[in-house]
Amino acid sequence: MHRSASRLTRVLACAAVPVILTVAGCSSDSGKSSSGSDSGKKSSSSSSSKPGTKGSTALEKVAYEKLPDPCKAVSAKTIESLVHDAKDKNGTAAKSNDLANRASCSWNGLETDGTKGSQYRWLSVSLVRYDSHASLGSGNKRAEEQYNKQIELAKTTKDAHDVKVEQADGVGDQGTSVIYGIKKDVDFFNTTVVARTQNVVVTLDFNGAAYEGAGAPDQGKLLQDAIAAAKEVVTSVANGANEQAPSGAESPSASASSSASPSASASPKQ
């Protein structure tokens, strides 16, 4: 039993978030100038300068101008319930130089129950925020595009089998769940919930596996827990809009845009 426990004590987990960069633009037109037939002293009064009638359309104001702390987007009680014996109950935040626009946090834990085996759980929360842009569209539109991309990424996770996609009712303005299995050293049961709330995209990954003879995780329970946690994150996004934005936050550039596949799973080192 001691050998099995020591073999399963260290867990690696990683979470990736899309890097979304935006920038606002503006344009102006100079007006035409016409002058009367008189010149000299009357030129200043007879000539007129009319501003151009062409004007740039005002950008749609976004609902959320910052993101909450992803490691606090899910309650401590929920973390305790979903990730038993979490290695770090405060979560591990991914590095980001632009926390106002992209942030993520993850938790992992291995619960050992003597001769009954061990249960492994991994939870990740990723947040990406979009500003409105003159040429790229409103923040909501851009977020919806990324929402659809994240669903496709989850559906096409490498080595995934038995993929099932369902609507996740009550999670933000749009919500979808993707469940699938992955065969590694053991069977991993994975759940991804993608949600959009206004101009923010939430991706929550929750997976589990059983070791040393423990019973396989209940996929239905994993899904239920993941949806409940995703709802908490959406609420945190809304509440975070009322807090002061972090100092030093800069508007990201629109010149670069990339997205990463949701993390399929992270398994304990053998």
Secondary structure, 3 states (H helix, E strand, C coil): CHHHHHHCCCECCCCCCCEECCCCCCCCCCCEEECCCCCHHHHHHHCEEECCCCCCCCCCCCCCCCCCCHHHCCCHHHHHHHCCCECCCCCEECCCCCCCCEEEEEEEEEEECHHHCEEEEEEEEEEEECCCECCCECHHHHHHHHHHHHHHHHHCCCCEEEEEEEECCCCCCEEEEEEEEEECCCEEEEEEEEEEECCEEEEEEEEEEEECCCCCCCHHHHHHHHHHHHHHHHHHHHHHCCCCCCCCCCCCCCCCEECCCCCCCCCECC
